[in-house]
Amino acid sequence: MGASRPILVVEDDDTLRHALVEQITQGGRYQAFQAATLHQAMQLLAAPDARFDAIILDVAMPDGDGRDFCAQMRQSGHRMPIIMLSGSASEEDIVRGLNAGANDYLAKPFRAAELLARMQAQLRVFDSTQDAVLAIGPFQFRPSAQTLQTADRSRRIRLTSKEVAILKFLLSAGGEAVSRQVLLNEVWGYNAGVTTHTLETHIYRLRQKIEADPNNCDLLLTAPGGYRLNTAWTAEPAGITPA
């Protein structure tokens, strides 16, 4: 099962919105939350501990222009990828959308597979930036700051650069098992002087930091030949019900 990442769909067309929600949630890698108006979207974004990894935003909304809403979100400090949808494919409209702060722009009609591919591409870029905040169990993972922190900020864990690299690669696997050798090569490179014992030592230390009971792991699990993250642990944004 893939990592369950929260995506907000802001679209007033009920048929299209429901179709997008269905496409996004297939396979379990994403959760979809939906808003039929900009006001509803604002309420979802303002909910306590709300976090969305990407937003799909229609331009023509019944209570305002999606471009103005996008610009307001950027001014408020929201940095997640925003993909704008519009019935117009004119150069002027595309430029206006991108200038408002959208990461990508897709004209209707479009194929759902293309939208998902563009969203995934934007998420890959975003995950490598210092603005990225990723979910690992009860923690918010900030790779650039090398920290894990609970949502209520009651606990903050500092990580080494190798521990960050291990978690990032396991996250990219979407909950699937990664062999020790692959993980070793990805984190340390093809260094003949580094053995799987080095990896196992880092895994042991990482578990001491993140597991409530390191002898009975809930997050960083041993899998046949390697390790995987328990992505089913990912918490939902507080006070919000997924579609």
SVG drawing of the C-alpha trace seen along z (x, -y; Angstrom):
<svg xmlns="http://www.w3.org/2000/svg" viewBox="-22 -38 59 50">
<polyline fill="none" stroke="black" stroke-width="0.4" points="0.0,0.0 1.3,-3.4 1.9,-6.4 -1.4,-8.2 -0.8,-11.8 -3.6,-14.4 -4.7,-16.2 -7.3,-18.9 -9.6,-19.1 -11.3,-22.5 -13.8,-22.2 -17.5,-23.3 -18.5,-20.8 -19.8,-17.9 -19.3,-15.3 -15.7,-16.3 -14.8,-16.7 -16.1,-13.2 -14.3,-11.7 -11.1,-13.4 -11.5,-12.2 -12.1,-8.6 -9.0,-8.7 -6.7,-10.2 -7.7,-7.7 -7.2,-4.6 -4.4,-2.5 -4.4,-4.1 -1.4,-6.3 -3.4,-9.5 -6.3,-10.7 -8.6,-13.2 -10.4,-16.0 -12.9,-18.1 -14.4,-21.6 -17.1,-22.9 -16.4,-26.6 -13.4,-28.7 -15.0,-29.3 -15.1,-25.6 -11.5,-25.3 -10.5,-28.1 -12.2,-26.3 -10.4,-23.1 -7.0,-24.9 -7.7,-26.7 -8.7,-23.5 -6.4,-22.7 -3.3,-20.8 -4.6,-20.7 -1.9,-19.7 -2.3,-19.2 0.5,-18.0 -1.0,-19.4 -4.1,-21.3 -6.0,-20.9 -7.8,-24.2 -10.3,-25.3 -10.1,-28.8 -13.8,-29.5 -15.4,-29.0 -18.9,-30.3 -17.6,-32.5 -14.4,-33.9 -11.5,-33.5 -9.2,-30.6 -6.2,-32.7 -6.9,-35.3 -7.3,-32.5 -4.0,-30.9 -2.2,-34.3 -3.8,-34.7 -2.5,-31.2 1.0,-32.1 0.9,-35.3 -0.3,-33.4 2.8,-31.2 1.3,-28.0 4.0,-26.4 2.5,-23.1 2.1,-22.4 -1.0,-23.9 -2.3,-22.7 -4.8,-25.0 -7.7,-23.8 -9.4,-26.0 -11.7,-25.8 -9.4,-28.1 -6.1,-27.2 -5.2,-30.7 -1.6,-31.8 -2.9,-34.8 -4.9,-32.7 -2.0,-30.2 0.4,-33.1 -2.1,-34.6 -2.5,-31.3 1.2,-30.7 1.9,-34.3 -0.7,-33.8 1.6,-31.1 0.3,-27.9 3.0,-25.3 1.1,-23.9 -1.9,-24.6 -4.2,-22.2 -6.9,-23.1 -10.2,-21.2 -10.9,-18.7 -7.9,-16.7 -7.1,-13.1 -7.1,-12.1 -3.9,-10.1 -2.1,-13.3 -3.3,-15.3 -2.1,-12.6 1.3,-12.4 1.7,-16.2 0.7,-16.2 3.2,-13.4 5.9,-15.3 5.2,-18.4 5.2,-16.4 8.7,-15.0 10.0,-18.5 8.4,-19.8 9.7,-16.9 13.2,-17.9 12.7,-21.5 13.2,-23.0 9.5,-23.7 8.6,-20.0 6.8,-18.5 6.2,-14.8 4.2,-12.5 5.8,-9.5 3.5,-8.0 2.8,-10.6 5.6,-12.8 6.0,-15.6 9.3,-15.0 11.3,-18.0 14.2,-16.7 15.9,-20.1 15.8,-20.7 16.8,-17.1 14.0,-16.8 10.9,-14.8 8.3,-16.6 4.9,-15.6 2.0,-17.8 1.5,-19.3 5.2,-20.1 5.6,-18.2 8.4,-16.1 11.2,-17.0 13.8,-14.6 17.0,-15.6 18.3,-13.3 21.7,-12.7 22.1,-13.3 22.2,-9.5 19.0,-9.0 17.3,-11.6 18.4,-9.9 17.2,-6.5 13.8,-7.9 13.5,-9.8 14.3,-6.7 11.9,-4.5 9.2,-7.1 9.8,-7.2 9.1,-3.5 5.5,-4.1 5.5,-1.5 7.0,1.2 10.0,3.2 13.5,2.0 16.4,4.5 19.4,3.8 21.7,3.6 19.5,1.1 19.2,-1.1 22.9,-0.8 23.7,-1.9 21.2,-4.8 22.4,-6.2 26.1,-5.5 26.7,-5.0 28.6,-2.2 31.3,-2.2 33.0,1.1 34.1,0.2 30.6,0.0 28.7,3.1 25.2,4.0 26.3,3.9 26.7,0.2 23.1,-0.1 21.8,2.1 23.6,0.0 21.9,-3.2 18.5,-1.4 19.0,-0.4 19.8,-4.0 16.9,-5.4 14.5,-3.0 15.8,-4.1 14.7,-7.6 11.4,-7.1 9.8,-4.0 7.7,-4.0 9.0,-0.5 12.2,0.3 11.7,4.0 8.3,4.0 8.5,1.6 5.4,-0.1 7.0,-2.5 10.3,-1.2 9.6,2.4 11.8,5.3 10.8,6.9 12.1,9.9 15.6,8.9 15.3,5.3 13.1,2.7 9.9,0.7 7.9,-2.1 4.5,-1.5 2.7,-4.1 -0.7,-3.0 0.2,-4.8 -0.1,-8.2 -2.5,-10.4 -5.4,-12.3 -5.5,-16.1 -7.3,-16.9 -11.0,-17.8 -11.3,-16.9 -13.0,-13.9 -11.5,-12.5 -13.7,-12.0"/>
</svg>
